[in-house]
Amino acid sequence: MFDLIKSKRFLKWIVSILAVCLISLFVSNYWINSNTKTQLYTDVNEIPFRKVGLVLGASKKTIRGTNNFYFSYRILAAYELFKAHKVQYLLVSGDNHIKEYDEPSDMREALIALGVPDSCIVLDYAGFRTLDSVVRCNEVFGGDSITIISQEFHNQRALFIANKNNVQAIGFNAKDVNQNYSFKTRLREYFARVKCVLDIYVLYTSPKFLGKKIKIG
């Protein structure tokens, strides 16, 4: 009898935890979407000019060694904005925690190959997370009015972070990736949004590194 009561209590705790998790996922997703829906653009002709375009990092290759479409489409979107004179400089921000993995340099090389002058590209090697990239863009590089460049779901989270850090930001949506190709990424994004809300309102998370200020242009 005692074991049965313990089992029921355990089951009740499991159900409660799952319910809290599901509610957290729903609330975080709704909050981020509704908070940023007026800041997103898909048409290069309609988006306002901003001096700095922040290109959020992605790996050039997938784990299998194939080209990463997230990376390719973000680079094309950044080039499209630059070519249309909607941004003057591109700040490429990504992870470079080991020598063999260098997102900012890969983005720089890809942009130069498309025709963007090296003098118009600024590298941020400490964009370990989206939060780091957005906050560092403002506090280190002085970008207080920017265009964030990534896929729509990623832009929404980045804009949410920008809004809560008093950064005047808009987002330009790069071409999206087929859902069958990106199922794990999309699933991971739901949990990343919960972590995003916790970082801002509960944990008060700061970037891993800040450092001296660097003036763009």
KEGUTI-900329 format. One record per residue (C-alpha): residue number from 1; residue in three letters; chain; x, y, z. Coordinates in pm, whole numbers, padded with zeros to 5 digits. Each point is the difference from the previous one (the first is absolute). Last residue first. Layout:
% residues N
SITE resi resn chain     c1     c2     c3
SITE  NUM  ala     A      X      Y      Z
...
//
This chain:
% residues 217
SITE resi resn chain     c1     c2     c3
SITE  217  gly     A  03361  05270 -03964
SITE  216  ile     A -00092 -00229  00290
SITE  215  lys     A  00145  00122  00330
SITE  214  ile     A  00149 -00270  00220
SITE  213  lys     A -00056  00018  00376
SITE  212  lys     A  00231 -00193  00229
SITE  211  gly     A -00103 -00337  00138
SITE  210  leu     A -00338 -00175  00023
SITE  209  phe     A  00040 -00372  00058
SITE  208  lys     A -00235 -00276  00116
SITE  207  pro     A -00297  00219 -00077
SITE  206  ser     A -00228  00080  00296
SITE  205  thr     A -00281 -00211  00148
SITE  204  tyr     A -00258  00165  00223
SITE  203  leu     A -00096 -00348  00132
SITE  202  val     A -00372  00065  00047
SITE  201  tyr     A -00135  00253 -00251
SITE  200  ile     A  00250  00006 -00284
SITE  199  asp     A  00168 -00341  00021
SITE  198  leu     A -00327 -00170  00098
SITE  197  val     A -00177  00144 -00305
SITE  196  cys     A  00280 -00114 -00229
SITE  195  lys     A  00012 -00345  00162
SITE  194  val     A -00369 -00045 -00080
SITE  193  arg     A  00072  00116 -00355
SITE  192  ala     A  00292 -00242 -00034
SITE  191  phe     A -00237 -00282  00097
SITE  190  tyr     A -00227  00079 -00293
SITE  189  glu     A  00302  00052 -00228
SITE  188  arg     A  00126 -00355  00064
SITE  187  leu     A -00308 -00138 -00175
SITE  186  arg     A  00059  00225 -00299
SITE  185  thr     A  00367 -00099 -00022
SITE  184  lys     A -00084 -00369  00031
SITE  183  phe     A -00259  00025 -00279
SITE  182  ser     A  00227  00195 -00237
SITE  181  tyr     A  00023 -00207 -00317
SITE  180  asn     A -00362 -00117  00017
SITE  179  gln     A -00101  00360  00069
SITE  178  asn     A  00167  00127 -00318
SITE  177  val     A  00224  00297  00082
SITE  176  asp     A -00118  00359  00007
SITE  175  lys     A  00133  00274 -00223
SITE  174  ala     A  00150  00277  00211
SITE  173  asn     A -00236  00217  00198
SITE  172  phe     A  00110  00359  00053
SITE  171  gly     A -00051  00106  00360
SITE  170  ile     A -00042  00341  00161
SITE  169  ala     A  00185  00136  00299
SITE  168  gln     A  00005  00303  00229
SITE  167  val     A  00202 -00149  00286
SITE  166  asn     A -00142  00071  00346
SITE  165  asn     A  00118 -00333  00146
SITE  164  lys     A -00348 -00155  00029
SITE  163  asn     A -00078  00087 -00360
SITE  162  ala     A  00330 -00146 -00120
SITE  161  ile     A -00067 -00332  00174
SITE  160  phe     A -00345 -00022 -00158
SITE  159  leu     A  00157  00096 -00332
SITE  158  ala     A  00243 -00293  00027
SITE  157  arg     A -00284 -00241  00081
SITE  156  gln     A -00208  00116 -00296
SITE  155  asn     A  00302  00007 -00229
SITE  154  his     A  00065 -00367  00071
SITE  153  phe     A -00353 -00103 -00100
SITE  152  glu     A  00022  00224 -00309
SITE  151  gln     A  00335 -00125 -00130
SITE  150  ser     A  00294  00233  00058
SITE  149  ile     A  00099  00365 -00043
SITE  148  ile     A -00044  00256  00276
SITE  147  thr     A -00027  00359 -00120
SITE  146  ile     A  00140  00255  00243
SITE  145  ser     A -00055  00314  00203
SITE  144  asp     A  00206 -00005  00323
SITE  143  gly     A  00309 -00150 -00164
SITE  142  gly     A  00283  00141  00212
SITE  141  phe     A  00239 -00287 -00070
SITE  140  val     A  00060 -00115  00358
SITE  139  glu     A -00326  00081  00180
SITE  138  asn     A -00243 -00021 -00291
SITE  137  cys     A  00136 -00279 -00217
SITE  136  arg     A  00118 -00168  00320
SITE  135  val     A -00359 -00022  00124
SITE  134  val     A -00127 -00152 -00324
SITE  133  ser     A  00284 -00247 -00056
SITE  132  asp     A  00019 -00111  00363
SITE  131  leu     A -00375 -00061  00017
SITE  130  thr     A  00014 -00203 -00321
SITE  129  arg     A  00270 -00216  00153
SITE  128  phe     A  00377 -00034 -00040
SITE  127  gly     A  00027  00330 -00181
SITE  126  ala     A  00355  00054  00125
SITE  125  tyr     A  00188  00017 -00332
SITE  124  asp     A -00173  00315 -00118
SITE  123  leu     A  00128  00089 -00346
SITE  122  val     A -00068  00323 -00190
SITE  121  ile     A -00061  00000 -00376
SITE  120  cys     A -00017  00323 -00203
SITE  119  ser     A  00376  00027 -00050
SITE  118  asp     A  00004 -00357 -00137
SITE  117  pro     A -00209  00118 -00291
SITE  116  val     A -00315 -00207 -00069
SITE  115  gly     A  00032 -00171 -00339
SITE  114  leu     A -00157 -00341  00038
SITE  113  ala     A  00335 -00162  00084
SITE  112  ile     A  00053  00273  00260
SITE  111  leu     A -00324 -00104  00169
SITE  110  ala     A  00102 -00367  00010
SITE  109  glu     A  00345  00083  00139
SITE  108  arg     A -00151  00219  00275
SITE  107  met     A -00252 -00266  00094
SITE  106  asp     A  00272 -00263  00032
SITE  105  ser     A  00210  00242  00206
SITE  104  pro     A -00292  00068  00236
SITE  103  glu     A -00087 -00372  00042
SITE  102  asp     A  00348 -00120  00096
SITE  101  tyr     A  00032 -00362  00112
SITE  100  glu     A  00345 -00157 -00037
SITE   99  lys     A  00166  00253  00229
SITE   98  ile     A -00244 -00057  00286
SITE   97  his     A -00247  00235  00171
SITE   96  asn     A -00078  00190 -00319
SITE   95  asp     A -00378  00032  00014
SITE   94  gly     A -00189  00264 -00190
SITE   93  ser     A -00060  00362 -00088
SITE   92  val     A  00032  00149 -00346
SITE   91  leu     A -00045  00377  00021
SITE   90  leu     A -00091  00119 -00348
SITE   89  tyr     A  00046  00367 -00079
SITE   88  gln     A -00195  00249 -00212
SITE   87  val     A -00343 -00161  00012
SITE   86  lys     A -00301  00053 -00227
SITE   85  his     A  00227  00089 -00291
SITE   84  ala     A -00175 -00255 -00229
SITE   83  lys     A  00329 -00191 -00036
SITE   82  phe     A  00042 -00004  00377
SITE   81  leu     A -00350 -00133  00061
SITE   80  glu     A  00039 -00272 -00265
SITE   79  tyr     A  00342 -00093  00134
SITE   78  ala     A -00142 -00050  00348
SITE   77  ala     A -00283 -00213 -00138
SITE   76  leu     A  00245 -00210 -00203
SITE   75  ile     A  00218 -00055  00306
SITE   74  arg     A -00302 -00099  00207
SITE   73  tyr     A -00112 -00245 -00270
SITE   72  ser     A  00338 -00173 -00015
SITE   71  phe     A  00039 -00036  00378
SITE   70  tyr     A -00348 -00141  00057
SITE   69  phe     A  00049 -00219 -00306
SITE   68  asn     A  00296 -00178  00161
SITE   67  asn     A  00213 -00157 -00272
SITE   66  thr     A  00068 -00368  00059
SITE   65  gly     A  00257 -00139  00243
SITE   64  arg     A -00235 -00235  00184
SITE   63  ile     A  00011  00222  00310
SITE   62  thr     A -00114  00287 -00220
SITE   61  lys     A  00241  00244 -00162
SITE   60  lys     A  00035  00379  00009
SITE   59  ser     A -00107  00008  00365
SITE   58  ala     A -00231  00283  00089
SITE   57  gly     A  00049  00352  00124
SITE   56  leu     A -00244  00288  00015
SITE   55  val     A  00058  00274 -00256
SITE   54  leu     A -00042  00341  00164
SITE   53  gly     A -00063  00268 -00264
SITE   52  val     A  00135  00340  00097
SITE   51  lys     A -00081  00344 -00141
SITE   50  arg     A -00371 -00068 -00021
SITE   49  phe     A -00220  00082 -00298
SITE   48  pro     A -00370 -00084  00015
SITE   47  ile     A -00138 -00332 -00136
SITE   46  glu     A -00253  00031 -00280
SITE   45  asn     A  00213 -00064 -00307
SITE   44  val     A  00184 -00291  00162
SITE   43  asp     A -00331 -00180  00050
SITE   42  thr     A -00008 -00254  00285
SITE   41  tyr     A -00028  00233  00296
SITE   40  leu     A -00057 -00059  00372
SITE   39  gln     A -00048  00265  00268
SITE   38  thr     A -00381 -00006  00025
SITE   37  lys     A -00012 -00365  00116
SITE   36  thr     A  00257  00048  00279
SITE   35  asn     A -00191 -00010  00330
SITE   34  ser     A -00272 -00232 -00132
SITE   33  asn     A  00247 -00269 -00107
SITE   32  ile     A  00213  00023  00315
SITE   31  trp     A -00299 -00016  00234
SITE   30  tyr     A -00171 -00283 -00188
SITE   29  asn     A  00314 -00218  00003
SITE   28  ser     A  00076  00072  00364
SITE   27  val     A -00360 -00068  00106
SITE   26  phe     A -00029 -00327 -00193
SITE   25  leu     A  00336 -00144  00110
SITE   24  ser     A -00056  00104  00362
SITE   23  ile     A -00349 -00154 -00002
SITE   22  leu     A  00141 -00326 -00134
SITE   21  cys     A  00277 -00007  00260
SITE   20  val     A -00238  00078  00286
SITE   19  ala     A -00233 -00279 -00114
SITE   18  leu     A  00288 -00246 -00027
SITE   17  ile     A  00109  00085  00354
SITE   16  ser     A -00352 -00044  00133
SITE   15  val     A -00044 -00336 -00177
SITE   14  ile     A  00331 -00125  00142
SITE   13  trp     A -00090  00120  00350
SITE   12  lys     A -00338 -00173 -00017
SITE   11  leu     A  00165 -00323 -00115
SITE   10  phe     A  00236  00015  00297
SITE    9  arg     A -00289  00059  00237
SITE    8  lys     A -00191 -00292 -00150
SITE    7  ser     A  00303 -00227  00030
SITE    6  lys     A  00053  00101  00362
SITE    5  ile     A -00364 -00077  00079
SITE    4  leu     A  00033 -00341 -00167
SITE    3  asp     A  00318 -00074  00194
SITE    2  phe     A -00182  00077  00325
SITE    1  met     A -00280 -00239 -00094
//
